[in-house]
Amino acid sequence: MDSRGLCQPRNLERRLDVQDFGTPVVSVETFAQGPNTRMVIEPKGLWEHSAYQTDNRFIIEIKPVQEDPNRLTQGTRGGTTRRRTRTPPRRSRC
């Protein structure tokens, strides 16, 4: 997720290992990219997401999808075979 014009303080740039939290998310990484902030959320397995804003909070919900053999399609998202590449983070001053 890219947030334009949102400056990420250096002390909040980090990679969080969250695989023990019982969700499909393995890690969350935030870093500055020029004048913007990028958040990379790495999920695994079958999952679906929703994102919305309430007041000044932006919420991203990622939840597992239970496989149902009677459904024609399984979930809205799945593990990707495409390797994502990204530009190395560039440091910016807030």
Summary of the structure (lengths in Angstrom):
residues: 94
radius of gyration: 15.6
end to end distance: 19.1
largest distance: 52.8
contacts: 189
relative contact order: 0.25
helix: 6%
strand: 43%
